[in-house]
Amino acid sequence: MSHKALNNKRIKNLIASALFAFIFLVPTVVRAEDDTEYIYQVGEQLETKAFALGLGNYTLTHEPTIDTLREGRSQYININLRAGISYGIVGVCDSDCADLDIAMTDERGNLIASDLEEDDIPAITLNPDRSGNYRIWVNMANCNSNTCYYGIGVFGR
């Protein structure tokens, strides 16, 4: 098996493990039966979109975030990044979502990178100068339902 195929298999296994933990360890209040389809849909998209965006040689560095947002709403995800690591951050959303945006700020609130394009698969890459706390801003710019599921995956190499 080639090195690239081995890395792809490793990423798939890491994502599958993280998704299994999320789906089966999150309280049942979040896992209503109707929601399970969307959670799986978003989880599968994180995997396939990361590969499609050229992150096949990256590994998952943080547990994926899968949550919901109403149209026009946003929230922050706090993460710790290390200097010297190249990161790729991918956002995806369910079939009811038409536009998801992400942006990364440092601990001082300075904008580091963003993808505000009118699409439902935002992606950014960055190489932090310093190790520390960073924030991913997630904005549900266009959702055709009451709420839409989204997922954020952080990959590094």
N, C-alpha and C positions, 0 to 999 in steps of 0.2 A: 504494500500500500504506500502511495507517495506521501511525502511530508505534508503537502497541502491537504490531501484527503484525510490524513490523520488529524490535522488541526481542525478541519471541518467537523469531523466526527466528535472530537473533544468538545468543541463549542456546542454542538447539538446536544451532547450528553449533559453539559453544564446547564444549558437552558432548560432542558427537560427536567432536570433535578430541581432547579429553582421553581419552575412552574408547578411541579408536583407539590412541593412544599407550600407554595402559595395557595393553591387550590384546595388542598386537603388540611392545612393547618390554620387557615383563616377562620374566624368565627362564622357560624352558619348564618348569622344575620346578613353578612355580605354575600353568601353563596346561595341566594334564592335559586330555585331550579331554572327559572327563566334566564337568570344571569349567567349560568354556567356556559352556555353556548358562546356568549360574548367574551367571557374570560379566555376560553380556549382559542377563539378566533384571534384575539389580540396577542395571546402568547405565541401562536403559530406564526403570526405576522412578524413578531420581533425576530424570530429565528430566520425566516426567509428574507426579510428586508435587510438584515445585517449582512447576510451573504451577498445579496444583490448589490449592496452599496460598497462592496470591496473590503468588508471587515472579516473575511474568511481566515486571515492569519492573526486575528485578535482573539482574546479570550474574555469571557464575561468576568468583570472585576467586582461588580456589586450585584446584589439581589435585584432582579427586575421589579419595577414598580408597575402595578396594574391597578387602576382606580377609575372613577367616573368623574365627569364634569358636565355641567350644563353649558349650553352655548353662551359665549361671551364671558365665561368665568375662567379664572386661572388659579393656580396654586404653585407653591414652591416645593422642591425636593432638595433636601440638604445632603450633600455627599462630601466625602473626604477624598481628595486626589493627591497623588504624589508627583513631585517634580521628576523629570527624566522619563516619564511614561507617556507614550502617545495614546490618547483616548479618542474613541469614536462613540458618540451618543446618538442613539436612534429612537425616534418616537413613532408610534403607530396608533391607529384607532380602529374601532369597529366599523361595520358596513353602513351605519347611520351617520358617520362622521365624514365631512367633506373637507375640513381644513383644521389642522393642528399645528401650532407653532411652539418652538422651544427657544430658549436663550440661556446662556450661562453667565453668571456673574461671580466675581471673587468675593472674599469676605468683606471687602470695603464697598461692595455694590457696583464695582466697575464692570461694564459689559466686556466679556471675553470673546464670545462667539454667539451667533444666532442663526436660525433658519425661520424666517417669517414669510416664506413663499406660500402661495395659495395652493397647498397640497396637503395630503393627509399622512405624509411620511417625512417629517423633518429629520435632518441629520446634521450634526456638527462634529468637527474634529478639533482637537486642541492638544497642546503640549505645555502644561502649566510650568511657569518659571519657578514657582514655590509650592511646596507641599502645604496643604491646609484645607480649610473648609470652603466649599463652593456651593452655589445654589443653581438648580435648574428651574427656570420659570417655564411652566407648561400652560398654554392658553388654548382653550377649545374655541377656535374662531368661528366654526360653522358646524352645527350638529342638527340633523334632521329629526331628532327625537327629543324626548324630555331630558334625557341625559345620554351621554355617549361614553363608552369605555375607551381608555387609552392605555398604552404601555410605554415605558421608558426603559431602555437597556443601555448600560454603560459597559463598554468593551475597552480593553487596553492591550498594549504590547510594549 
